[in-house]
Amino acid sequence: MSSLLIAAIVCSAVCFATWLTSVITKEYSWVDRIWSIVPFVYLWIYAADHMDVRHVLMAVVATLWGARLTFNFARKGGYAKGGEDYRWAILREKMSPALYQIFNIFFIVLFQNFLLLGITVPAFFAPAASNSTDWAWAALFLGFLAFETIADQQQWNFHQAKKAGKAKGFLDKGLFSVSRHPNFFAEQAQWWVLYFWSATALGELWHWSIVGAVVLSALFAGSLRFTEQISTAKYPEYKKYQKRVSALIPWFPRKKS
């Protein structure tokens, strides 16, 4: 049986489990809770087919990605009871119960779970071999992982300071002074690295498996807009921040007027 088919079967089982759990608990962040886990599971399934340096290296860096993201999600209370993404509650207020259940099945459960499978698919097509470029791609992946780790730590420190009454408003220092969402940028960049890593090994720069990375970027674009609508409503100064600092790709900020 193809390792991609095995991964698809696992994904289908995860879809059913996350849907059933959301219905039972009335919480809708179960896909968020497995977001950092299932991608590296799929990559290990592909690696088990070959156990060559390239596929194992891909699985290892993805596992490091998953460990870091799981830790960050856990310390923010994502695995605690009631640790639902605040944006789902806002959407529920705007939808009827029936419409929200349709949204839950098709977007939260099916779309997001199969997206998590899709971003790993390029690795399935990578030939079983290895060379020095594999280590270069792995180093680039880890560079973006370190960047995201720093951004998330800066965000964590800021919100802890807010809880202690030592800060207020929104974070615009550190990496957030050159990108409004440096963690969003690095998260997407890692999966684009995996795609180009696989594509160049395959000898086809543009392969249909790019769809996963493209859809992930589209999802983040929508999430970014929604998040910024909330921030703009909460903080009047946020509009000035938007004019001054790049939305995603880190870049030199414009001078304050």
C-alpha positions, 0 to 999 in steps of 0.5 A: 500500500502506498505511504500516501494512501496510508497517510490519507487513511490516517487523515480521514480517521483524524477528521472523524475523531476531531468532528466527533470530539467537537460535537461531544465537548461543544469546543471547536479547537480540536484541529488546532490541538493536533495541528502541530502533531499530524504533519510530522506523523505523515512525514514519518509514514513517508520516511518509513517507506525509504528510511533514506537520509533525505526523508528521515531528515525531513521528518526530523525537522518537521518533528522539531517544528511540531515539538516547538509549536506544541509547547507554545500552544500548551503554555497558552492553555490550548490543551486546557478545558475551554482553551478554544480559539477566541476567533471561533466564539466570535464567528459563532456569534455571527452565524446561526447554530446550523450554519456554524455546524456546516462550517465546523464540518467542512472548514474546521474539520475537513478543510484544515485536516486535509490541508495538514496532509497537503503541506506534507505531500511534496515529501512523498514525491521526493526521490529516495536519495541524499546529497549536500543540498538536503542539509542546506534545505534542512538548515534553512527550515531550522533557521525559520523555525528559530525565527518563529521561536523568537517571535513567539517568545517575544509575544509570550513575554509581552502578554505576560507583562500585560497580565502583570500590568507592566505593558498595555496595547499591542506588541510592536517591538523586537521582530514585531517592529519589522513585521506585524506577524513574524510568526505567521511569516516563519510558519508559512516559510517552513512549509514552502522550504519543504516544498522547494526541498522536495521539488528541487530533489525531484527536478521539477521546480513547479510540481502539483504538490505546491497546492498545499503550501499555496492553500496554507498561505491563503489560509494565513492571509484570511486569518491575518485579515480577521485578526487585524480587524479584531486588533483595529477594533480594540486599539485605535493606534493599530492603524498607524502601526499597519501603515508603518510596519510590513504585514508579513514579510520582515522589512524596514519600518516606515518612519513615524510621521 
